[in-house]
Amino acid sequence: MDTIFHKIIRRELPADIVYEDDDIIAFRDIAPQAPVHVLFVPKTDLATLNDLQASQAEVVGRLAFAAARYAKEQGFAEDGYRIVMNCNDDGGQTVFQIHLHLLAGAPLGRFGTPA
């Protein structure tokens, strides 16, 4: 499936890209939920976490590592941040290419209250 994230990866759509390497691209969310809201997206095509195979487990590790490195480089790692991955409709996933949300820049409060 071709998503908005695939189009950003191919540079067919503009994005405020803040990080990129051979495997991952990261850009600011267009509807931020915190002062810092960056999406880390693998260049490997995977619609949901349910599609991840054991041989692809490093994809999620690379996303988390890139997010942690970005937090350190930007100077908010010590204050704290949150990373979130959504899966399918009930999990809040709206773009069907796996991605990690990095949220920071303010106290985020408690997590886990149902909507």
Secondary structure, DSSP 8 states (H G I E B T S, - for coil): ---HHHHHHTTSS---EEEE-SSEEEEE-SS-SSSEEEEEEESS--SSGGG--GGGTHHHHHHHHHHHHHHHHHT-TTT-EEEE---TGGGT--SSS--EEEEESS---------
